[in-house]
Amino acid sequence: MEDRLKKLIRCKWVSTVASTSIQCTSGALYTFSVYSQTLKTTQGYDQSTLDTVSVFKDFGANCGILSGLLYSYSVSWGGPWVVLLAGAVQCFLGHFLMWAAVVGLIARPPVPVMCLFMLLAAHAQSFFNTPNVVTGVRNFPNYKGTIVGIMKGFLGLSGAIIIQIYQMCMYKKTTSFLLMLSLLPPINTLLLMWFVRFNNKKEGNEKQHLDSLSMIALVVAAYVMANTLLENFISVPLVIRVVGFVVLVLLLASPLCVVIRAHQGELDSVSEPLLTEGDRLEDGNDQRSLRCDVHLNLLQAICTIDFWLLFIAMACGMGSGLAVVNNLNQIGRSLGYINFEISTLVALLSIWNFLGRLGAGYISDHFLHRRGWARPLFMVITLASMSIGHLVIASGVRGALYVGSVLVGVCYGSQWSLMPTITPEIFGVLHMGTIFNAITIAGPVGSYIFSVRVIGYIYDKEASKPANTCFGTHCFLLSFLVMAAATLVGALAALALFFRTRRFYSQDIDGILNR
């Protein structure tokens, strides 16, 4: 009995479920719009200053080179838990210090100090994300797109989950929300980080179990979306809220069923060793070797054209998407949306973000293996669609913000799944953590340009003095036109990458014949 329990704890499915559970509370980045107005009023910021603070949030969350280096270094003596522990400490300190400043526990800090608090809090996200994603890719090398989509998907969904907890426990208490962010993710991570580990064995029908996790994620997303829409249209009694919250907790715990089913199947068969450099995958009648003959380090990758094409595409796609996430509160207010509608938009944007992350990984895997479609092609499609989303929001028509946020959210989320999957396929998996985190820096670079130099600058010019507020479609019209044009430039960069890698993707790159 004791041996069976040890085997269960060490199986890759326990590691995968632990990682997805940590991801579920790691998305504080996507809830900035909930407390941004409180931060602005209590600290006396104008829009440009608030956008500057938000850019440090983006830099912190997306500058994950240190987490990649720590991950590579700790593999030989510790494991993924070392990186996760570092993330938990940063998350607590950053959010706690911001909460202390907002409630007056400490003196109002200068703007650079507040930016440092935000940087520290957000930097934790890369320390949560890197070990979960890279460990997943190493544990499931034949399904890189699917496992990255699952990990990134739950991270994208985490914003909506956190907001559900907030609306259940402390709605309209935005200062308490910051305190919650300082406690919930670190505690969850400290409890689960010991289960995240490598596993070098093939365990049962991996595709079937991964598909089950994807389906559970879709059910959770649908439930959260239904809850969000319901609360937007009717006043839900407290009892119903409590019941709904309990159901959400049960749904989040349901991946344990996949662990039990996978382990039960494992007891009925002998595990087949999984070779790190020559993986075999049974898919129909095809059994082929994993092509892993290229392993570039970060400096070598930076010297390639492919790296910079990816960087430009992500600066335009991730940058404009982050700008929308950061300014959704102010965009909604300028168009006449009430507070609850804005909270709903933030939660729904998190769900669209999730669907993009999950769907892009799964769909790109399917079309790559079945039809030989190169993954960068999906980057082209999603970036072009995001440009349309920016134009829809720019129209300012009532309800356009809902429609535009769907396009922007799905396409923005897709980049977070496609880029980390493309990275090990082009540059190799050995230094994946550092390379994909280096490319991720493009996000905050683009966010700074779009949030501060475009949105913040134009908003402050249009705003009335001294209240520094703006109402009407003109507040953000020009900004969204600029972002729509920039996103098209990103699509062209992705198109160039597609033509450069099309022949490579037509080969057998990860164990399945690409037709």
Disulfide bonds with the S-S distance in Angstrom:
Cys470-Cys475 1.98
